[in-house]
Amino acid sequence: MLEEKENPYFKGRGAQINIHNKFLNDVYAKEHVEGIDDWEEPDSKTSFIFESGKTIVNKVTSPDVGMAYSLNPYQGCEHGCIYCYARNSHQFWGFSAGLDFERKIIVKKDAPIRFKNFLEKKNWDASTISLSGNTDCYQPAERKYKLTRQLLEIALQYKQPIGIITKNALILRDADILEEMAKLNLCMVYVSINSLNEDLRQVMEPRTTTAKQRLKIVHELSKRGIPMGVMVAPLIPGLSDHEIPQVLKAIADAGAIRAGYTVVRLNGAIGQIFEDWLRKNFPDRFDKVWHMIQNCHAGNVNDSRFGERMKGDGKIAKLIEDNFRLHCRLNGLNVKEISLNHDLFEVPNNQLKLF
C-alpha cells in the first residue's frame, strides 16, 4: 500500500509524471483556476490560463507535416494523449510537458479578433489555415469558450479555406458552419483514429471520444457534403499497428475519402513521459514495443530528419507502409484529391476595392 501511495496512477490522465522543464525560469504566466473534474483529487483539477498576443496564425516551416499555416485557440490539451508532439511546446509557456500539459490549459480568448486582424493583412493570399495544427481545437475547453466556432464563423465570412483535424465529437456542434463552407469548397476535416481498441484508448488518449464516436463524426459530416479524411496516427508498433486493416475498412465504410498515417516518434521530453507510461501500462510488452519503435528510427525513439521522421525507416516501418498502402487501395481511399478554393477570399466591406 505504501508503494501505491508514493506512486499513484492518475486516472483520466495520459502522462503520469511532470518532468523538469528546462525553460521553467524563463517564462511566467498568470494562472486562473477553474476545476472541471470534481471526481479527481483537488490538485489534479484543470486550470485555465488566459493569454493574449499580437498574432494567432503561425507559419509552418516543416516540409513534412502537410500544412502551411497553423491556428490554435488553445495551448495544452486536456485530451491527454500520451504521444502528443505538442507536449514539448508547453515548456515554452513555463510548464512541464507531462501532467501540466493536460492540467494547465492556455485559452487565447482574443483569438477571434486576432484572426480577423490577420486575415485583413494587405499581403494575405488566402492559403489554407489548419485548425489544430498543434493542439485539438475541439478539446473539452471549447465546449465552454466556443473559440473554434467563432473562428469558423469568421472564416466563412471572409471565405477563408480551413483544414481541421480533431478527435472530439464536439465538432458535430459546428456541422452547420462546416456544411456552408463545404458548399463553397472551403473546408476539409480530418479525424484522428489510430485504434479501435477501447481499452487501449482509455489509457493512451484518456479524455478523447471513443473510436465509435469518431467514426460517427466521419459518417455524419460526410453525409452533409464535407470532405472527410482520417489520420491513423500515430501508429505504435507492437500496440496498434496491427489494426491498420480494420481501421481503414471502418473509416471507408463511414465515408472517409482520404487517409494518412505517421509512426510514433518520441522527440524531446515526450520520450521520458512515454517510457514511464509504457512501463506502467504495458510492463509485459515494454521491451518489445520500445525496441520496435527504435527499429523505426535508426536505433533511437526519435528521428528529426525531414522525410524520415514522420514515417520512420527500417523493416518494421516498411511493413507498416506497405500494409497501409495495400488497405487504402482495397478500400478505395486516397483516390480523390481535395483542393480547396482560394479564389473566393474577400475582406468584408473592403473599401480598397473602390480604388
C-alpha positions as CSV (number, residue, x, y, z in Angstrom):
1,M,0.0,0.0,0.0
2,L,2.9,2.4,0.8
3,E,4.3,1.9,-2.7
4,E,0.9,2.6,-4.3
5,K,0.6,5.9,-2.4
6,E,4.0,7.0,-3.3
7,N,3.5,6.2,-7.0
8,P,-0.2,6.9,-7.7
9,Y,-1.7,6.3,-11.1
10,F,-3.7,9.4,-12.2
11,K,-6.9,8.0,-13.7
12,G,-8.1,10.1,-16.6
13,R,-4.7,11.5,-17.4
14,G,-2.2,10.2,-20.0
15,A,1.1,11.4,-18.6
16,Q,1.8,10.1,-15.1
17,I,4.7,12.4,-14.3
18,N,5.7,16.1,-14.5
19,I,9.2,16.1,-15.8
20,H,11.6,19.0,-15.5
21,N,11.1,22.0,-17.8
22,K,14.4,23.4,-18.9
23,F,12.7,26.8,-19.7
24,L,11.0,27.0,-16.3
25,N,12.8,30.1,-15.2
26,D,12.3,31.9,-18.5
27,V,8.6,32.1,-18.8
28,Y,5.8,33.1,-16.3
29,A,2.1,33.1,-16.7
30,K,-0.7,34.4,-14.5
31,E,-3.0,31.5,-13.7
32,H,-6.8,31.4,-13.5
33,V,-8.0,28.2,-11.9
34,E,-11.4,26.6,-12.5
35,G,-11.8,23.0,-11.6
36,I,-13.9,21.0,-14.0
37,D,-13.2,17.4,-12.9
38,D,-14.9,17.1,-9.5
39,W,-14.3,13.4,-9.3
40,E,-10.5,13.9,-9.1
41,E,-8.2,14.9,-6.3
42,P,-8.1,18.7,-5.8
43,D,-4.6,19.0,-7.1
44,S,-5.5,17.2,-10.3
45,K,-8.1,19.6,-11.5
46,T,-7.7,21.5,-14.7
47,S,-6.6,25.1,-14.6
48,F,-7.2,27.7,-17.3
49,I,-4.7,30.5,-18.1
50,F,-5.9,33.4,-20.3
51,E,-3.4,34.7,-22.8
52,S,-3.3,37.4,-25.4
53,G,-0.8,38.3,-28.0
54,K,-0.2,40.0,-31.4
55,T,-1.0,37.1,-33.7
56,I,-2.8,33.8,-33.7
57,V,-1.8,32.3,-37.1
58,N,1.7,30.7,-37.3
59,K,3.6,29.8,-40.5
60,V,4.7,26.2,-40.5
61,T,8.2,25.7,-42.0
62,S,8.4,21.9,-41.6
63,P,8.1,20.3,-45.1
64,D,6.5,17.1,-43.9
65,V,3.5,18.0,-41.7
66,G,1.1,18.8,-44.6
67,M,0.2,22.3,-43.6
68,A,1.4,25.8,-44.3
69,Y,-0.3,27.8,-41.6
70,S,-1.5,26.7,-38.1
71,L,-4.2,28.3,-35.9
72,N,-4.5,27.1,-32.3
73,P,-7.0,28.8,-30.0
74,Y,-5.8,26.6,-27.1
75,Q,-2.3,25.6,-25.9
76,G,-2.0,22.4,-23.8
77,C,-4.7,19.8,-24.3
78,E,-6.9,18.0,-21.8
79,H,-7.3,15.0,-24.1
80,G,-4.0,13.8,-22.6
81,C,-2.8,11.8,-25.5
82,I,0.5,10.3,-24.2
83,Y,2.3,10.6,-27.5
84,C,1.3,14.1,-28.4
85,Y,4.1,16.1,-30.1
86,A,2.6,19.4,-28.8
87,R,3.7,18.5,-25.2
88,N,7.1,19.9,-26.0
89,S,5.7,23.3,-26.9
90,H,4.1,23.6,-23.5
91,Q,7.5,24.1,-22.0
92,F,7.8,27.5,-23.7
93,W,4.9,28.7,-21.6
94,G,6.7,27.8,-18.4
95,F,5.1,24.4,-17.8
96,S,6.0,20.7,-17.9
97,A,5.3,18.7,-20.9
98,G,3.9,16.0,-18.6
99,L,0.8,16.4,-16.4
100,D,1.0,20.2,-16.8
101,F,0.2,19.8,-20.5
102,E,-3.1,18.2,-19.6
103,R,-3.9,20.2,-16.5
104,K,-2.9,23.8,-17.4
105,I,-4.7,24.9,-20.5
106,I,-3.9,28.2,-22.1
107,V,-7.0,29.9,-23.5
108,K,-6.5,32.6,-26.2
109,K,-9.7,34.4,-25.6
110,D,-9.0,37.2,-28.1
111,A,-8.3,34.7,-30.8
112,P,-11.2,35.8,-33.0
113,I,-10.2,39.4,-33.2
114,R,-6.6,38.4,-33.8
115,F,-7.7,36.1,-36.6
116,K,-9.7,38.9,-38.2
117,N,-6.6,41.2,-38.0
118,F,-4.5,38.5,-39.6
119,L,-6.9,38.0,-42.5
120,E,-7.1,41.7,-43.2
121,K,-3.3,42.0,-43.8
122,K,-2.8,43.5,-47.2
123,N,-0.5,40.7,-48.4
124,W,-2.5,37.7,-47.2
125,D,-3.0,35.2,-50.0
126,A,-5.8,33.1,-48.6
127,S,-3.6,30.0,-48.2
128,T,-5.3,27.2,-46.3
129,I,-5.1,27.6,-42.5
130,S,-5.1,24.4,-40.3
131,L,-7.0,24.5,-37.1
132,S,-5.4,22.1,-34.5
133,G,-2.0,22.2,-36.1
134,N,-0.7,21.9,-32.6
135,T,-3.4,21.1,-30.1
136,D,-7.0,20.0,-30.6
137,C,-9.3,22.9,-31.3
138,Y,-12.3,20.8,-30.0
139,Q,-10.8,19.8,-26.7
140,P,-13.1,20.0,-23.6
141,A,-12.4,23.7,-23.0
142,E,-14.1,24.5,-26.4
143,R,-17.5,23.5,-25.0
144,K,-17.3,26.5,-22.7
145,Y,-15.3,29.1,-24.6
146,K,-16.5,28.4,-28.1
147,L,-13.5,30.0,-29.7
148,T,-13.3,27.5,-32.5
149,R,-16.9,28.1,-33.5
150,Q,-16.2,31.9,-33.6
151,L,-13.1,31.3,-35.8
152,L,-15.1,29.2,-38.2
153,E,-17.8,31.9,-38.4
154,I,-15.0,34.4,-39.3
155,A,-13.5,32.0,-41.9
156,L,-16.9,31.6,-43.6
157,Q,-17.5,35.4,-43.6
158,Y,-14.1,36.0,-45.2
159,K,-14.3,32.9,-47.4
160,Q,-11.0,31.7,-45.9
161,P,-10.2,28.0,-46.6
162,I,-9.7,25.9,-43.4
163,G,-8.4,22.5,-42.6
164,I,-9.3,20.8,-39.3
165,I,-8.0,17.8,-37.5
166,T,-9.7,16.6,-34.3
167,K,-10.6,13.5,-32.2
168,N,-13.5,15.1,-30.4
169,A,-17.2,14.7,-31.3
170,L,-17.8,18.3,-30.3
171,I,-17.1,19.2,-33.9
172,L,-20.6,17.9,-34.8
173,R,-21.9,21.0,-32.9
174,D,-20.5,23.1,-35.8
175,A,-21.7,21.0,-38.6
176,D,-23.9,23.8,-39.8
177,I,-21.0,26.2,-40.4
178,L,-18.8,23.4,-41.9
179,E,-21.6,22.5,-44.3
180,E,-21.9,26.0,-45.5
181,M,-18.1,26.2,-46.0
182,A,-18.1,22.9,-47.8
183,K,-20.7,24.2,-50.3
184,L,-18.0,26.7,-51.3
185,N,-15.2,24.2,-51.2
186,L,-13.6,26.0,-48.2
187,C,-13.1,23.2,-45.7
188,M,-11.6,19.7,-45.2
189,V,-11.9,17.8,-42.0
190,Y,-9.7,15.0,-40.7
191,V,-10.5,12.9,-37.7
192,S,-7.7,11.1,-35.8
193,I,-8.3,7.4,-35.3
194,N,-5.3,5.2,-34.6
195,S,-7.0,2.3,-32.9
196,L,-10.4,0.7,-32.5
197,N,-9.4,-0.9,-29.2
198,E,-11.4,0.9,-26.4
199,D,-9.1,-0.4,-23.6
200,L,-6.1,1.0,-25.3
201,R,-7.8,4.3,-26.0
202,Q,-8.7,4.8,-22.4
203,V,-5.1,4.8,-21.2
204,M,-3.5,6.2,-24.3
205,E,-5.9,9.0,-25.1
206,P,-7.9,9.2,-21.8
207,R,-10.2,12.2,-22.4
208,T,-10.9,11.7,-26.0
209,T,-14.1,10.4,-27.5
210,T,-14.3,6.7,-28.4
211,A,-13.4,5.3,-31.9
212,K,-17.1,4.6,-32.4
213,Q,-17.9,8.3,-31.9
214,R,-15.1,9.3,-34.2
215,L,-16.5,7.1,-36.9
216,K,-19.8,8.8,-36.3
217,I,-18.1,12.1,-36.9
218,V,-16.9,10.8,-40.3
219,H,-20.3,9.5,-41.2
220,E,-22.3,12.5,-40.1
221,L,-20.1,15.1,-41.7
222,S,-19.6,13.2,-44.9
223,K,-23.4,12.9,-45.3
224,R,-23.5,16.7,-45.2
225,G,-21.1,17.0,-48.1
226,I,-18.0,17.8,-46.0
227,P,-14.9,16.0,-47.4
228,M,-13.6,13.7,-44.7
229,G,-10.2,12.2,-44.1
230,V,-8.7,10.2,-41.3
231,M,-5.2,10.3,-39.8
232,V,-4.3,6.9,-38.5
233,A,-1.7,8.5,-36.3
234,P,0.5,7.8,-34.6
235,L,0.7,4.1,-35.2
236,I,2.6,2.5,-32.3
237,P,4.5,-0.7,-33.4
238,G,3.6,-3.6,-31.1
239,L,0.5,-1.8,-29.7
240,S,-1.7,-0.5,-32.6
241,D,-0.1,-1.1,-36.0
242,H,-1.8,-4.5,-36.4
243,E,-5.2,-2.7,-36.6
244,I,-4.4,-1.0,-39.9
245,P,-6.7,-3.2,-42.0
246,Q,-9.7,-2.9,-39.6
247,V,-9.3,0.9,-39.1
248,L,-9.1,1.6,-42.8
249,K,-12.1,-0.5,-43.6
250,A,-14.1,1.1,-40.9
251,I,-13.3,4.7,-42.0
252,A,-14.0,3.9,-45.6
253,D,-17.4,2.4,-44.6
254,A,-18.1,5.6,-42.6
255,G,-17.5,7.8,-45.6
256,A,-13.8,8.9,-45.5
257,I,-12.2,9.5,-48.8
258,R,-8.6,10.2,-47.6
259,A,-6.3,8.6,-45.1
260,G,-2.8,9.2,-43.8
261,Y,-0.6,7.9,-41.1
262,T,2.5,8.5,-39.0
263,V,4.7,6.2,-37.0
264,V,5.1,7.4,-33.4
265,R,8.3,9.3,-32.6
266,L,9.2,10.4,-29.1
267,N,11.1,13.6,-29.5
268,G,12.3,15.9,-26.7
269,A,10.5,15.5,-23.4
270,I,8.0,13.0,-24.8
271,G,10.5,10.2,-24.7
272,Q,10.7,10.1,-20.9
273,I,6.9,10.7,-20.5
274,F,6.0,7.9,-22.9
275,E,8.5,5.5,-21.4
276,D,7.1,6.0,-17.9
277,W,3.6,5.4,-19.3
278,L,4.5,2.3,-21.3
279,R,6.2,0.7,-18.3
280,K,3.2,1.4,-16.1
281,N,0.5,0.2,-18.5
282,F,2.2,-2.5,-20.6
283,P,5.1,-3.8,-18.5
284,D,4.9,-7.2,-20.2
285,R,5.3,-5.6,-23.6
286,F,7.6,-2.8,-22.8
287,D,10.8,-4.2,-24.2
288,K,9.1,-5.4,-27.4
289,V,7.3,-2.1,-28.1
290,W,10.3,0.1,-27.2
291,H,12.6,-1.8,-29.4
292,M,10.2,-1.8,-32.3
293,I,9.9,2.0,-32.0
294,Q,13.7,2.2,-32.0
295,N,13.8,-0.1,-35.1
296,C,11.7,2.6,-36.9
297,H,14.1,5.4,-36.1
298,A,17.6,4.1,-36.7
299,G,18.0,2.7,-33.2
300,N,16.5,5.7,-31.4
301,V,13.0,6.6,-30.4
302,N,13.1,9.8,-32.3
303,D,14.5,10.8,-35.7
304,S,14.5,14.5,-36.7
305,R,15.4,14.0,-40.3
306,F,12.8,15.6,-42.7
307,G,11.3,12.9,-44.9
308,E,12.0,10.2,-42.4
309,R,10.8,11.4,-39.0
310,M,7.0,11.0,-39.6
311,K,7.0,7.6,-41.3
312,G,10.3,6.1,-39.9
313,D,12.6,3.7,-41.8
314,G,13.8,0.2,-41.4
315,K,12.0,-3.1,-41.9
316,I,9.1,-2.5,-39.4
317,A,8.4,0.9,-40.9
318,K,8.4,-0.6,-44.4
319,L,5.9,-3.3,-43.3
320,I,3.7,-0.6,-41.9
321,E,3.9,1.5,-45.1
322,D,3.2,-1.5,-47.4
323,N,0.2,-2.6,-45.2
324,F,-1.2,0.9,-45.1
325,R,-1.0,1.4,-48.9
326,L,-2.5,-2.0,-49.6
327,H,-5.5,-1.5,-47.5
328,C,-6.0,2.1,-48.7
329,R,-6.2,0.6,-52.2
330,L,-8.5,-2.2,-51.2
331,N,-10.9,0.3,-49.5
332,G,-10.8,3.0,-52.3
333,L,-9.0,5.6,-50.1
334,N,-6.8,8.4,-51.4
335,V,-8.2,8.1,-55.0
336,K,-9.8,11.6,-54.9
337,E,-7.6,14.6,-54.3
338,I,-9.1,17.5,-52.3
339,S,-8.2,21.0,-53.4
340,L,-9.8,23.9,-51.5
341,N,-11.0,27.1,-53.2
342,H,-8.7,30.1,-52.5
343,D,-10.3,32.4,-55.1
344,L,-13.3,33.4,-53.0
345,F,-11.5,35.1,-50.2
346,E,-12.6,38.7,-49.6
347,V,-12.4,41.1,-46.7
348,P,-15.9,42.2,-45.9
349,N,-16.7,45.8,-46.6
350,N,-13.2,46.3,-48.0
351,Q,-13.2,49.9,-49.2
352,L,-9.9,49.4,-51.0
353,K,-11.8,47.6,-53.8
354,L,-13.2,51.1,-54.8
355,F,-9.7,52.2,-55.9
